[in-house]
Amino acid sequence: MERDGGCLCGAVRYRATIDHPRFGACHCPMCQKWTGGPLLNVQASEVVFEGTPAVYASSDWAERGFCSTCGSSLFYRLRASKGPLHLAYGSLDDVEGLTFTHQVFIDRKPDGYQFGNETGTMTSAEVMAMFSGG
């Protein structure tokens, strides 16, 4: 499915191919710092940008894209693979037809909020084992 999106000020726009009609939440401490809460994200295999997002290497293995003008969060990706991008759900113009299905770093989620629907979950250890091939 094709979707358009972009930042708050319009300096960066994109057209994306969404791989699956689902989205998830990451509760890791870096995503919480970056977004002010969980990062709701949608996996995309192909993204064509108009305007150039700034990219920050947030760890040895991941980077985050954002607008250098307004600061809007745009994407997250593993550095080694250079893709797929995990687009910030809120940066999409249209989220119709996307279903909330999974949460990662669930053991790092603050107690102050809870999502209402049931999803699949992975702990920090499970996510790190998946990234390391373990």
N, C-alpha and C positions, 0 to 999 in steps of 0.2 A: 504494500500500500504506500502511496506517495503522500507526503505531508510537507507543508511549508512551515517555517518558524523563524524565529530571530530574537534579537535582544530588545530591551525596553525602548531604546532611543532610535532603533532602526538602522544603525550603522552596520550591523552584521545581520544578514538574512541567509536562509538556507532552504534547499529542497532536499528531502531525505526519502530514502526507501526504507520503510519500517519492516523489519524481518518478520515479526510476529505481532499480532494485535493484543499485546499485553505489556504491562509495565510493572516495575517493582520499586522498592524502597531500600536505600542503603542507610543504615544507622551507625556507620563507623564514625569515629571522632573527627576524621578529616572532612567527611561530607557534612557533618553537623557544623563545623567551623565555617566551611565554604558557603553553605546555603542558609545557615541559621536554623536548621532543622534537618530532617531526613532528606536525602536526595531522591526524589521521585524521578525515575529514568526509564527511557524507552530505547531498546537496541535498534540501531540502524546500520545497514551494511554499506550503503552509499550515501554520501552527503556532499552536495555541491554548495559552496559558500559564495555569497556576494558580499564583499567586504572581508577583511581578514581578522579572524579571532586571535586574541592573544592566547598564548599557551604557557602554563606554569607547570613545571615538573614538581609535583607535590610529594613524590617519594621516588625511590630508586626504580619502582616498577609501574608508576602511574602518572598521568598528566591530566590537567583540567583546562578546558577552553572557556574563555569569557570575552566579553566586549571590553576593550580597553577604554572606551568612552564612558559608558554608563555602568560597567561592572557586572552586568547580567551574566549569570552562570549559563553556559551553553552546552558543554559536554564533558565527559570523562572517558578516558581510554587507557588501556594497558600500553605502556611505552614499547615493549618488545614487539608487539604485533602491529602497531599503528592502526588498530581497528579491531573489531567494529567500534564505532562510537556509541556511547550510551548518552543519548540526548537528554537534557533536562526537560522533564515532562512539561513544566510551566513555560518553556520556550516555544512549544508547538502552538500554532494558530488554531488547530482543531484537534481535539482529543476524542472525538466521537468514535465509538467502536473499540476503544482500548480498555482492557480489563485489568484491574489490579490483582496480580497473581502471586507475588513472592516478595519476601523481605530477607535481606542479608545483614550480617552483624547484629542479629536480633538480641544477643546477649549484651550489646552495648547501647540498646535503646533506653533512653531515660524513662523513668517511671511516670513522668508528667503527662504523657499522652498515650493513646491506644487507638489503633484503627479498628473500625467496626466489623469489617468482613474477614473471613478466614482466608489465609494465604499459606503457601509453603514458606518455610523458614530455614535459614542456615545460620549457625553460630560463627563467631570469628574463627575458631579452629577449623571448622568445615570449609569456610571460604579460603583460608590460607592453604589448606591441604589441596584444594582444587587448583589454586594458582600455581602451587609448587609441583603439581603432578602426583601428590601423595595420596 
